[in-house]
Amino acid sequence: MKQFFGASKSGNLKEAVRGISNPQLIMLMSNAEQFDEHVRELEELYPGIPSIGCIGMSYDSKVVEKGVGIVAYYDGVTAVANVLEQVSDMPVKYIKRLEEDVAGVRAEQKNTVVIDFCAGNDACVLTTMYSVLKRRNISLVGGTGDAGRVSANGRVYTDAVAYAVIKNNGGKIKAYKENIYHQMEGYRFVASRTDRKKYILGELNGKPAKQVYQDILNITEKEITTQTFKNPFGKLNGDDTCIISIKEVSGNALACYRQVNDSDVLNLLELGDYKATVQETINQIHRDFSKISAVFSVNCLFRYLLFTDNNYMDEYLKLMSTLDGHAGLVGYGEHYNNCFVNQSMTCVVFE
């Protein structure tokens, strides 16, 4: 199989798709102003070709911030695109679509993956989708788009998750998640006074969450939303850690980008040697694959901002380009199987 990446910084879709030949799946990453137009135009250019889309920045060797990016798969791919609706309250109502799509491509653990673009309520969506995927041990990689809109097969949806089931007919597939943070010793908390719908974290060990965070890190209230780049929270998920970013201060509480529940056990995390971590991820992929056809990744917006602030983003993309055919999305939350995380990178590698 092969992966195509094309882009237009001005948002010219025809320029972005120039060079695509016989695509079997197309993924659109557009800007908010042109998204609906791009969805319609893409369907007109490639009628009947499975497609999913979202609003967000894309990249290969450079980041496309405001235009449009296209990823297409061809030459040895079996794919189907679809959508689960009503994700805010009842995504399970549409789960039969995913069941039928997985069966339709004859999905197998070794050579199939699901890539999704979500409009919200990610944790519930992933739990719902993974209830189907875990039966066949199918991996999922994806992320949250901006502005609450996604697309599938030429139609724009709100309150939905668009997904593509992709089977690599010529080799294996493997998913990865990269965490550049580690636990700070001695800072373990039980969450309380949470608001699940508003992603509010009210108290940590019975004390106001805002004050606990400020006191530990010796920062002002204004510094909280940027300090999360270095010190997010982490929730244990088995042997793994799901990273939770702080969005803003809400009174004496903290509003997060990921749901926190009463009695959740959280740790305070700190930024590690991210350059070494990135290199180890690349090394591991090279150990796992002697030949790479494509890599699609989702990098968190906060990672993008952190890397940019430290003049590392260009170097990062250059390093990732040593994995042949690397392209991806800057997301507002990252998906890895049934785990919704922040400030992470998830990716799928195609042999």
N, C-alpha and C positions, 0 to 999 in steps of 0.2 A: 504494500500500500504506500501511498504518497500523501504528503500534506502540502497544501498551497497556502501562502500568506500574502495578502495584498492590502494596501492601505492608501488612503487619500487624506491628507491633512486638511484639505478644504471641504471634505465631505462629498466628493464626487464619487458616487458608487460605481459608475462605469469604469472609472480609472482604477478603483480598488480591485475590481474583478478581472481586469485585463490579464489574460494569460491562463485563466481557468479553462481546463479542458475536461469535459465529461465528468463533472462532479457527482459524487454519490451522497454527499452530505455537505451542507454549508452552514457555517456559524457566523452570525452578524454581531458586531460590536460597534454601536453607533453613539451619536450624541442625542441629547434630549430633544433638541429642536427639529432634527431631521429623522428621528427614529421611525415614525409612522410612514413617512415618505420612502425611506430606505427599505422598509419591510415590503411595501407594495411594489416598489421597483425591482427588488430582488426576485419576487415571485413572477413578475412579468418577464424578467430575463431568463429565469430558470424554472419554468412552470413544472410543477409536480416533483421537483427535487426536494427531498426532506431538508428542512432548515429550522434552526432555532436562533433566537437573537435576544439581545439585552442592551441596555444603555450603560456604557462604560468605556474606559480607555483600553486600548489594545497595544500589543508590542510584538516585535521580533528582536531585531538588533537595536531598535529605537522605540520610544513610547509615542503613540499617536494619542494626543490628549483630547482633541476636540473634533476630529474628523470622523472617519469610519475605517474599521478594520474588518477583514474577511479571512476566515480560515475555512478551507475546503479540503475534503478527503476524497481520494479517487484511486483507481487502479488497484482493486483488491479489497474493497470494503463493502460490507452489507450493513445498511443503516436504516433506521426508522426514527422519525421525530414525532413528538406528541406533547400533550399538556395535561396536567392535573389542575383543575380549577378549584375555587373556593378554599384556597389554602389557609385563609385566616381562621376558618372554623371547621371545614369538613373535607380535607383533601382525600380522605379514604373513600369518599363517595365515588371517586373516579379511578380507583386503584386497578380496576379490571383492565383499563387501557394499558397500563404498564405490564400487567400479567400477560396480556395477549401479545404485546410488542416483544417482550423477552422471549416468549415461546416462538413467535414468528421468525425471529432471526436465528433460532436454535442456539441461544446464548450458552456459552461455556466459560468456566472460570478462567481458563488459560488465555482466551483470546477475545473476551468481550468486556466492555466497560460502558457505564452510563455517564454522560456529561450533562449537567443541568445548569440552567440559569433561573434563579428564583426571585420572586417579587416580594417575599417576606414570610414571616412565621417559619423560618428555616428549620429550627429544631424539630417541630412537629412534622414538617414536610419530609425531612430526612428519615425520621422514625417510620413514617408511613411507607416511603419508597423502599427502605431497607428491609421492611417486613417481606417484601417480594424478592429482593435481590439476594438476601442471605440464604435463601433456599438453594441457590445455585452458586453461592460464594462469588457473586458478581460485584466488582468494585464500582464505586461511584466517586466522581470528582466534579466539582462545580463551584458556583459562587453566587453571591447576591448582586443583582444589577441595581442601577440607580432609578429613581423616579417611579418605582412601583409598576413598571411595565416590562413585559417580555413578549416574545413572538414565537410562533410555531407555524410552519408551513404557510406563510404569507398572511397570517392574521395576528393582530395585536391583542394581548390579554392583560388585564389587571387582576390582582389577587390570584395569581397562578404561578406554577412552575413549569417551564418548558424544558423538555429533556430529549436527548438523543441516545438511543441504544446502538452502539457501534461494535461491529464484529470485524476483527482483522483476519481476513482469509489467508494471509500469508505469514503469520507468525504470532508470537505471544504479545500480551498486554500486561503491564503492571502499574499500579498506582503508588504514589509516595506522598508523604506529608513531612514538611520541614519546620522545625521549631528552633528559633534562635534564642530562646529564653530558658532559664533554669530557676529552680526554686531558691528563694532566700531562706536560709536556715532560721528557724525560730518564729516564723510568721505564718501561722496556721489558724484559720478562722472558721467559725460557723456563722452562716448568713441568716439574717432574720429581718422582719419588717420589709419583705420584698413585695414588689408588684410585678407579677409575671407578664401582664399585658404591656406595661410601660417599661419593662426591663430595669426596674428600680431596685437598687441594693441599699436598704435602709440602715442596717446595723451589722457590725462585725463583732462577734463575741459580746453582744449586748450594748455596744457603744456606737454612737453615730459614725457611719462609714466614712463620711467626709473627713471628720476629725482624726479618725484612726489613720487614714491614708496620709494626711498632712503631717501628723506627728511623727510617724515612722520615717518619712522621707525629708522632713524639715523643709517643707515648701509652702508657698502661699496658695490661697484658693485659686488665683488666676493661673497658676502653673500646673494645676491638676490635669487639664486636658492635653497638655503636651508631655507631661511626665509619664503618661501611660505608654508613650513610645518606648520608654526604658523600663517601666515597672507596671505591666498589666497584672491582672489577677489570673490564676489558673485553677481550673476545676478538674479533679482527678476523674478519669473515665477508664476504669480498669487500670492497666499499666501505663496508659497514655494521659496526657494533660491537654485539656481544651482551654485555649487562651481566651480571656474575656477582657475586652478593651473598655475603657471609660469614655463615655460620650460627652457628658457634661455634669455639672453640679446641679442638684435638685434639692434646694433647702439644705438640710443636714445630711442628705442622702446623695448617692451617686447613680446617675442614669448610665446604663451600659449599652453596648451594641449586641449583647447576647443575653438571653434570659437567665436569671438567677432565681432560685427557689429557696424558700425557708428550709433550713437545716442542710443546705448544700455546704460541703466542706471546701473551702478555698485556700489557696496559698498565694502569697505575694511572690511575683517573679521578677527577675532582673535580666537585663540584656547581657548575653554572652558574647563570645568571639564569633560574630556573624560571618565574617569572611572565611574562617576555618570551617564553620558549619556548612556554608554553601559549597565549599570545595569538597567536603566529605560527601554531600549529597550527590554531586557530580561524579565523584569517584565510585560511589556505590552503584549508580546507574550504569557506569561503564563496566563494572564488575558483573552486573546482572545481564547486560546486553552486549554481545559482540558486534551486532549490527543494529543501528537505530534508524527507523524510517521517519519517525516524527515524535515530538514532545509537545503536549499542550499543558500549560500551567495556569494557575490562578494565584496571583499575588495580591495580598491585602493592600488597600489604599494606604494604611499606616506604614506598612513596610516600604511602599513606594516613597512616602514622605520621609521616612527615616533614612533610606538609602540616598535619596536626593539631597537631603540636608547634609549628609556626610560625603557628598560627591562620589558616591559609590554606584549609582544606578547604571551608568553607562558601562562601568567595569563589570557589574553583575550580569548585564545582558550579553556582554561579550563572552564572559565565562560560560553562560548557559548556551550560547551559540555553538560551543564545542560539542554539544549534544545535537546532532544533525536535525534540522527542521524544527527548531524551537520557536514557539509563538504562544501568546496567551492573553489573558484578561486581567486588568486591575479591578478587583472586586471589593465589595463592602462587607464581606464575610466569606469564609472559605468552607467548602464541603469536602469531607473525606469519609466515605462510607456512611455511617449513621452519626457522624460527629460534626457539629457546627462550631467553627473556631474563628477567632480573630487574629490579626497580626501574624498570619502564617502563610506558607506557600504549599499548595497541593498541586500535583501534576500526574499526568498519565503518559507513559512511554509505550510507543508502538514499535515492535520489531520490524 
